[in-house]
Amino acid sequence: MTGSLRVLVVDDEQDVRHGLTLLAKSLQAEVREAASAEAALATIDGWTPHLVVSDISMEGMSGVELLGLLGRRFPAVRVILITGFGSIELAVEAMRRGAVDFVSKPFDNEEILASIRRYGEEAMLEETTRRMSTDANAAGFRLIAEDPRMKAVLDLVDQVAPTSMSVLIQGESGSGKELVAQAIHQAGQHRDAPFLAVNSAALPDTLLESELFGHRKGAFTGADHPREGIFAQARGGSVFLDEIALMSPAFQGKLLRVLQERTVIPLGSSTPIPVDFRLIAATSKNLQQRIEAGEFREDLYYRLRVVTIDLPRLRDRPDDIVPLAEYFLVKYAGQVRSASGRPPRLTAEALAALKAHPWKGNVRELENCIQRGLVLANGEEIQTPHLRLDDGDGPWTFPELENVSYEDGKQEALKAFQRRFVERALLKTKGNVTHAADRCGLTRAAFQRIMRSLGLDRNQFVS
């Protein structure tokens, strides 16, 4: 590990802070300390770490509250939580809130060092791939459609693009909804006009209204200058509203009025302004269910869905997996140095692994996977281990739990917690079931029952 890893240690006990700092520094990390969650937030405002190692029980704000704030304000920062009174329930809650690991005091130095190393490397790798994505944006976009289901989507894009009709794109997160919206715009009659995108879920009502409708000087605190809203900026182009299902009912009514009257009233003004734009909306949620639950206006739904495009999940368009992987390989290969000078390639085994993967994160997950493989393979031949296909299904991340009940989610999280706990014990004891059971405070029989329920074989851990 290089010295570029940044770690923030948060604990109100000086001795514990000092010990954790020494451990992190042994990895040549840059380490800063904070005696409280409040001090941690002040530190992060001017210096963003890759990893935060925080106690849970502290004076003032708790570690769990800090975790929630970091998740909203600094989602790329990984958090390891430490507690002096560990329990499965607390671990499950920490996992659901986004912690990457949960360690009980007194902790084993090697255990927490391994956790800092693992999640620190992941965070550094993610930072590198984010930079790669940013650098590659100038290369434009391309829709891959070798699979018949995706070809049908492109046929519909070709049909609707020349019109001015509103379009509703439905599909799972990461399936490429914005790319389809861009394809509609580029194939339309006003391709030279702006394409403006807004994530409806990322902004509260007031900011969303200011972003879309604009505001006058003095309309609210901080409004030092008038600002033209996106609907007015479009000037005949396309406005893409992502995650439209997450708009509040009050704002849905305002959007409906804009679509009906084709005017906006900026914040702080009473004068309507004519606007000219084509609306392309997208959602990863089931709008019919939201209508039945009283969370989405039915009249707005019918305004939006003049034409509906249903994007298939990546696992439902298997013929596109390899072409997409090869496209991303070419797209990002120039950003990674190769010692041999040869262009990177995926081995046959890696391609087979890609085709067999479930891709719960869809195309976005595949893109990240190829970026990760390029970085870890140093631009050379990408083999299956370089892809780290199991990382996205690790026990501490649950993107697939967004639409399940709390109880179902808790059971999934508990099962994942058991897997990580048991696997770690077996790794520590090199597959010795008796010693692993002792480490976990379980009888050998109980430990073996858990192993059987998880489909684990001790021979996997013998070294």
Wavefront OBJ file of the C-alpha trace (Angstrom):
o trace
v 0.000 0.000 0.000
v 1.306 3.427 -0.914
v 1.346 6.477 1.337
v -1.633 7.975 -0.488
v -4.156 6.216 1.757
v -5.907 8.732 4.028
v -7.377 7.480 7.323
v -9.308 9.398 9.975
v -9.409 7.795 13.452
v -12.341 8.899 15.654
v -12.460 7.886 19.333
v -12.896 9.795 22.597
v -10.278 7.602 24.309
v -6.792 8.912 23.595
v -5.060 5.538 24.078
v -7.376 3.844 21.574
v -6.890 6.672 19.062
v -3.143 6.443 19.428
v -3.126 2.659 18.972
v -5.313 2.791 15.860
v -3.199 5.604 14.450
v -0.009 3.561 14.846
v -1.656 0.591 13.130
v -2.797 2.696 10.162
v 0.602 4.396 9.902
v 2.251 0.981 9.636
v 0.572 0.869 6.194
v 2.280 4.179 5.283
v -1.099 5.897 5.487
v -1.638 9.578 6.191
v -3.586 9.543 9.460
v -5.483 12.242 11.323
v -7.268 11.941 14.668
v -10.523 13.315 16.079
v -11.763 12.997 19.668
v -15.440 13.297 18.672
v -17.764 12.899 15.721
v -18.191 16.664 15.589
v -14.417 17.144 15.361
v -14.313 14.468 12.659
v -16.810 16.386 10.514
v -14.783 19.581 10.932
v -11.643 17.708 9.836
v -13.330 16.189 6.773
v -14.556 19.597 5.591
v -10.984 20.444 4.654
v -9.472 16.997 4.108
v -11.385 14.029 2.741
v -10.153 10.613 3.934
v -10.548 7.326 2.113
v -11.442 5.567 5.358
v -12.907 6.531 8.748
v -12.342 4.235 11.736
v -14.769 5.332 14.439
v -15.948 4.270 17.861
v -19.739 4.017 18.216
v -20.252 5.210 21.800
v -18.896 8.760 22.282
v -19.980 11.945 24.019
v -22.292 13.974 21.776
v -22.875 12.503 18.338
v -22.516 8.703 18.146
v -20.499 6.792 15.574
v -23.717 5.535 13.967
v -24.969 9.123 13.576
v -21.596 10.066 12.094
v -21.934 7.150 9.673
v -25.313 8.464 8.490
v -23.995 11.995 7.939
v -20.941 10.742 6.067
v -23.151 8.584 3.854
v -25.130 11.652 2.793
v -22.303 14.192 2.525
v -19.289 12.043 1.584
v -20.652 8.797 0.080
v -17.229 7.679 -1.209
v -15.755 7.557 2.327
v -15.740 4.065 3.833
v -16.466 3.658 7.553
v -15.335 0.946 9.985
v -17.254 1.049 13.273
v -15.829 -0.149 16.598
v -17.887 -0.897 19.699
v -17.241 -2.084 23.229
v -20.559 -3.930 23.388
v -20.903 -5.804 20.122
v -24.126 -7.547 19.158
v -25.535 -9.001 15.962
v -28.412 -6.492 16.055
v -25.994 -3.566 16.270
v -23.868 -5.029 13.481
v -26.920 -5.464 11.255
v -27.982 -1.858 11.884
v -24.465 -0.625 11.117
v -24.429 -2.605 7.875
v -27.797 -1.284 6.775
v -26.551 2.248 7.356
v -23.504 1.628 5.161
v -20.594 0.556 7.402
v -18.051 -1.601 5.572
v -16.974 -3.427 8.741
v -17.979 -3.780 12.377
v -15.371 -4.679 15.028
v -15.895 -5.386 18.736
v -13.501 -4.350 21.497
v -11.102 -5.686 22.513
v -10.149 -6.054 18.868
v -7.339 -8.082 17.407
v -4.690 -5.795 15.913
v -4.161 -8.036 12.892
v -7.899 -8.194 12.278
v -8.421 -4.446 12.220
v -5.190 -3.914 10.289
v -6.459 -6.316 7.611
v -9.754 -4.418 7.514
v -8.016 -1.039 7.121
v -5.806 -2.471 4.386
v -8.702 -4.090 2.490
v -11.170 -1.213 2.590
v -8.431 1.383 2.189
v -7.289 -0.302 -1.011
v -10.889 -0.492 -2.220
v -11.416 3.223 -1.577
v -8.171 4.160 -3.342
v -9.086 1.975 -6.289
v -12.544 3.553 -6.458
v -10.969 7.018 -6.394
v -8.749 6.049 -9.329
v -11.651 4.652 -11.353
v -13.733 7.775 -10.646
v -10.935 9.850 -12.142
v -10.830 7.504 -15.124
v -14.575 7.963 -15.664
v -14.262 11.738 -15.482
v -11.379 11.764 -17.952
v -13.265 9.486 -20.336
v -16.434 11.581 -20.450
v -14.981 13.646 -23.288
v -14.985 10.491 -25.423
v -18.789 10.691 -25.619
v -21.145 7.766 -25.261
v -22.247 4.770 -27.209
v -25.166 2.401 -26.798
v -24.221 -1.268 -27.210
v -27.059 -3.343 -28.639
v -26.129 -6.833 -29.792
v -28.853 -8.510 -27.743
v -32.342 -8.635 -29.349
v -33.960 -7.026 -26.291
v -31.671 -4.019 -26.511
v -32.069 -3.791 -30.286
v -35.818 -3.443 -29.688
v -35.079 -0.502 -27.348
v -32.990 1.220 -30.037
v -35.763 0.686 -32.585
v -38.134 2.515 -30.233
v -35.560 5.286 -29.729
v -35.381 5.748 -33.508
v -39.175 5.984 -33.709
v -39.681 8.508 -30.911
v -36.570 10.696 -31.438
v -37.906 12.781 -34.397
v -41.043 13.719 -32.427
v -41.406 16.160 -29.532
v -43.288 13.670 -27.350
v -42.478 13.221 -23.662
v -40.721 9.953 -22.905
v -40.641 7.885 -19.712
v -37.669 5.531 -19.363
v -38.049 2.741 -16.803
v -35.219 0.512 -15.664
v -33.067 -0.594 -12.756
v -30.323 1.640 -11.410
v -27.239 1.456 -13.611
v -29.062 0.119 -16.663
v -28.260 3.157 -18.843
v -31.359 5.356 -18.651
v -29.451 8.605 -19.156
v -27.594 7.150 -22.147
v -30.919 6.273 -23.763
v -32.147 9.794 -23.045
v -29.031 11.210 -24.701
v -29.575 8.915 -27.698
v -33.137 10.257 -28.084
v -31.840 13.825 -27.955
v -28.978 13.200 -30.396
v -31.301 11.553 -32.921
v -33.911 14.308 -32.616
v -34.563 17.468 -34.606
v -32.979 19.725 -31.964
v -29.741 17.846 -31.359
v -27.791 21.128 -31.442
v -29.854 22.522 -28.552
v -28.849 21.743 -24.938
v -29.324 18.379 -23.215
v -29.722 19.173 -19.501
v -29.908 16.481 -16.816
v -31.128 16.736 -13.211
v -31.360 14.013 -10.577
v -34.679 14.680 -8.844
v -33.726 12.618 -5.805
v -30.539 14.585 -5.117
v -32.213 17.912 -4.243
v -34.860 19.018 -1.725
v -37.929 20.817 -3.111
v -36.632 24.386 -2.759
v -33.328 23.669 -4.479
v -35.037 21.564 -7.142
v -37.487 24.402 -7.844
v -34.605 26.888 -8.090
v -32.672 24.519 -10.367
v -35.577 23.905 -12.745
v -37.567 27.158 -12.546
v -34.799 29.642 -11.711
v -34.886 32.422 -9.114
v -34.699 36.164 -8.766
v -32.050 38.013 -6.747
v -32.938 37.916 -3.051
v -35.485 35.100 -3.454
v -33.827 33.241 -0.567
v -30.729 33.472 1.604
v -27.680 33.227 -0.626
v -29.524 34.198 -3.827
v -27.116 37.051 -4.578
v -27.723 36.899 -8.322
v -30.708 35.986 -10.515
v -30.485 32.569 -12.115
v -32.212 31.187 -15.176
v -33.753 27.764 -14.566
v -33.006 24.643 -16.588
v -36.423 24.623 -18.277
v -35.673 28.095 -19.651
v -32.055 27.222 -20.482
v -33.164 24.294 -22.670
v -34.408 26.607 -25.467
v -35.898 23.805 -27.532
v -33.552 21.113 -26.235
v -34.156 18.199 -23.871
v -34.491 18.147 -20.093
v -33.755 14.774 -18.484
v -35.285 14.299 -15.016
v -33.879 11.189 -13.366
v -35.584 9.345 -10.469
v -38.778 11.297 -10.979
v -40.673 8.933 -8.663
v -38.822 10.424 -5.695
v -40.173 13.949 -6.221
v -42.439 15.089 -3.399
v -46.198 15.164 -4.174
v -46.141 18.970 -3.789
v -43.444 19.364 -6.401
v -45.174 16.881 -8.701
v -48.094 19.331 -8.849
v -45.775 22.190 -9.843
v -44.167 20.074 -12.572
v -47.583 19.094 -13.910
v -48.510 22.771 -14.181
v -45.332 23.487 -16.170
v -46.087 20.638 -18.580
v -49.665 21.844 -19.050
v -48.997 25.576 -19.405
v -45.432 25.553 -20.786
v -44.486 28.411 -18.474
v -42.447 28.670 -15.275
v -42.526 31.191 -12.446
v -39.015 31.663 -10.971
v -38.674 31.771 -7.193
v -39.170 35.328 -5.955
v -41.197 36.298 -9.018
v -44.886 36.368 -9.951
v -44.381 36.639 -13.707
v -44.718 33.480 -15.839
v -41.938 32.876 -18.379
v -42.585 30.783 -21.545
v -40.359 27.717 -21.869
v -39.658 25.335 -24.742
v -38.211 21.922 -23.961
v -38.743 18.222 -24.472
v -39.088 16.262 -21.226
v -37.457 12.862 -20.853
v -38.116 11.378 -17.419
v -36.666 8.240 -15.860
v -37.329 6.058 -12.847
v -36.024 2.889 -11.246
v -39.227 2.589 -9.180
v -42.619 1.114 -10.035
v -44.799 4.170 -10.661
v -48.044 2.180 -10.702
v -47.327 0.957 -7.176
v -46.512 4.513 -6.104
v -49.795 5.747 -7.561
v -51.719 3.056 -5.651
v -49.898 4.067 -2.456
v -50.820 7.726 -3.007
v -47.178 8.726 -3.502
v -47.326 9.706 -7.179
v -49.908 11.710 -9.088
v -51.774 9.717 -11.703
v -52.370 12.773 -13.895
v -48.622 13.501 -13.962
v -47.926 9.853 -14.787
v -50.053 10.043 -17.926
v -48.380 13.312 -18.917
v -44.978 11.669 -18.638
v -45.684 8.325 -20.279
v -46.695 9.451 -23.755
v -44.036 6.960 -24.861
v -42.581 4.441 -22.402
v -39.239 2.703 -22.865
v -38.533 -0.264 -20.599
v -34.802 -0.907 -20.322
v -33.862 -4.559 -19.771
v -31.522 -5.496 -16.941
v -28.015 -6.448 -18.037
v -28.575 -10.028 -16.876
v -31.582 -10.145 -19.230
v -29.501 -9.044 -22.233
v -26.599 -11.548 -21.997
v -25.467 -11.031 -25.596
v -24.406 -7.496 -24.651
v -22.111 -8.427 -21.735
v -18.966 -9.229 -23.730
v -19.405 -6.380 -26.274
v -19.909 -3.919 -23.391
v -16.855 -5.262 -21.555
v -14.720 -4.901 -24.669
v -16.066 -1.390 -25.283
v -15.144 -0.288 -21.747
v -11.755 -1.978 -22.120
v -10.960 0.141 -25.178
v -12.491 3.262 -23.634
v -10.278 3.195 -20.515
v -7.183 1.320 -21.710
v -5.326 4.502 -22.662
v -5.441 5.721 -19.055
v -3.462 2.782 -17.675
v 0.208 2.207 -18.454
v 1.199 -1.194 -19.774
v 4.749 -2.409 -19.136
v 4.713 -4.505 -22.313
v 3.178 -1.791 -24.463
v 0.559 -4.239 -25.713
v -3.140 -3.353 -25.472
v -4.858 -5.022 -22.487
v -7.150 -7.966 -23.061
v -9.527 -10.144 -21.049
v -8.613 -13.813 -20.740
v -11.118 -16.449 -21.826
v -11.677 -17.354 -18.167
v -12.354 -13.700 -17.297
v -14.862 -13.404 -20.140
v -16.619 -16.567 -18.947
v -16.753 -15.138 -15.411
v -18.258 -11.900 -16.723
v -20.971 -13.800 -18.583
v -21.813 -15.863 -15.492
v -22.035 -12.883 -13.113
v -25.569 -11.705 -12.096
v -24.811 -7.947 -12.568
v -27.171 -6.605 -9.937
v -25.650 -3.164 -10.587
v -26.228 -3.562 -14.340
v -24.047 -1.753 -16.903
v -22.622 0.643 -14.311
v -21.333 -2.317 -12.294
v -19.765 -3.848 -15.412
v -18.070 -0.548 -16.284
v -16.625 -0.245 -12.779
v -15.521 -3.866 -12.948
v -13.530 -3.319 -16.150
v -11.944 -0.151 -14.750
v -10.949 -2.092 -11.624
v -9.509 -4.917 -13.717
v -7.408 -2.491 -15.771
v -5.972 -0.859 -12.652
v -5.204 -4.111 -10.836
v -3.734 -5.780 -13.917
v -1.549 -2.712 -14.592
v -2.809 -2.547 -18.139
v -1.735 -6.107 -18.915
v -3.793 -9.278 -19.368
v -6.896 -9.076 -17.180
v -7.568 -12.314 -15.354
v -10.610 -13.259 -13.271
v -9.098 -12.273 -9.865
v -8.362 -8.769 -11.208
v -12.092 -8.222 -11.744
v -12.966 -8.859 -8.087
v -16.447 -9.920 -9.103
v -17.408 -10.890 -5.565
v -16.683 -7.431 -4.115
v -20.041 -5.991 -5.141
v -21.892 -8.824 -3.400
v -19.919 -8.513 -0.188
v -21.647 -8.773 3.172
v -21.598 -5.072 3.876
v -23.285 -3.663 0.765
v -26.901 -4.372 -0.120
v -28.004 -2.410 -3.215
v -30.566 -5.127 -3.922
v -32.368 -4.485 -0.603
v -33.773 -1.087 -1.588
v -37.288 -2.384 -2.193
v -37.623 -5.063 0.491
v -39.187 -4.886 3.930
v -37.088 -4.196 7.011
v -37.504 -7.763 8.287
v -36.494 -9.333 4.964
v -33.564 -6.953 4.727
v -32.533 -7.767 8.278
v -32.491 -11.494 7.493
v -30.354 -10.926 4.395
v -27.974 -8.715 6.356
v -27.761 -11.242 9.182
v -26.950 -14.027 6.728
v -24.237 -11.894 5.165
v -22.881 -11.048 8.628
v -22.725 -14.760 9.486
v -20.852 -15.521 6.260
v -18.225 -12.855 6.870
v -17.839 -13.800 10.537
v -17.429 -17.509 9.812
v -15.173 -17.024 6.795
v -12.893 -14.721 8.778
v -12.647 -17.240 11.604
v -11.784 -20.055 9.166
v -9.164 -17.885 7.462
v -7.580 -17.089 10.826
v -7.425 -20.764 11.794
v -6.505 -22.014 8.287
v -9.623 -24.173 8.092
v -9.470 -25.671 11.603
v -13.181 -25.895 12.455
v -12.667 -26.560 16.180
v -10.409 -23.539 16.665
v -12.662 -21.367 14.478
v -15.713 -22.321 16.566
v -13.794 -21.433 19.741
v -12.903 -18.009 18.294
v -16.590 -17.370 17.642
v -17.753 -18.625 21.031
v -19.745 -21.452 19.425
v -19.783 -25.192 19.800
v -18.232 -27.145 16.946
v -21.688 -28.561 16.054
v -23.307 -25.109 15.918
v -20.421 -23.767 13.840
v -20.722 -26.653 11.393
v -24.487 -26.068 11.062
v -23.816 -22.464 10.054
v -21.139 -23.625 7.596
v -23.594 -26.061 5.991
v -26.327 -23.385 5.751
v -23.866 -21.085 3.978
v -22.447 -23.806 1.729
v -18.902 -23.369 3.091
v -16.198 -26.040 2.883
v -13.289 -25.925 5.342
v -10.918 -27.031 2.559
v -11.351 -23.616 0.936
v -9.446 -22.106 3.833
v -6.642 -24.635 4.289
v -3.297 -23.137 3.288
l 1 2 3 4 5 6 7 8 9 10 11 12 13 14 15 16 17 18 19 20 21 22 23 24 25 26 27 28 29 30 31 32 33 34 35 36 37 38 39 40 41 42 43 44 45 46 47 48 49 50 51 52 53 54 55 56 57 58 59 60 61 62 63 64 65 66 67 68 69 70 71 72 73 74 75 76 77 78 79 80 81 82 83 84 85 86 87 88 89 90 91 92 93 94 95 96 97 98 99 100 101 102 103 104 105 106 107 108 109 110 111 112 113 114 115 116 117 118 119 120 121 122 123 124 125 126 127 128 129 130 131 132 133 134 135 136 137 138 139 140 141 142 143 144 145 146 147 148 149 150 151 152 153 154 155 156 157 158 159 160 161 162 163 164 165 166 167 168 169 170 171 172 173 174 175 176 177 178 179 180 181 182 183 184 185 186 187 188 189 190 191 192 193 194 195 196 197 198 199 200 201 202 203 204 205 206 207 208 209 210 211 212 213 214 215 216 217 218 219 220 221 222 223 224 225 226 227 228 229 230 231 232 233 234 235 236 237 238 239 240 241 242 243 244 245 246 247 248 249 250 251 252 253 254 255 256 257 258 259 260 261 262 263 264 265 266 267 268 269 270 271 272 273 274 275 276 277 278 279 280 281 282 283 284 285 286 287 288 289 290 291 292 293 294 295 296 297 298 299 300 301 302 303 304 305 306 307 308 309 310 311 312 313 314 315 316 317 318 319 320 321 322 323 324 325 326 327 328 329 330 331 332 333 334 335 336 337 338 339 340 341 342 343 344 345 346 347 348 349 350 351 352 353 354 355 356 357 358 359 360 361 362 363 364 365 366 367 368 369 370 371 372 373 374 375 376 377 378 379 380 381 382 383 384 385 386 387 388 389 390 391 392 393 394 395 396 397 398 399 400 401 402 403 404 405 406 407 408 409 410 411 412 413 414 415 416 417 418 419 420 421 422 423 424 425 426 427 428 429 430 431 432 433 434 435 436 437 438 439 440 441 442 443 444 445 446 447 448 449 450 451 452 453 454 455 456 457 458 459 460 461 462 463
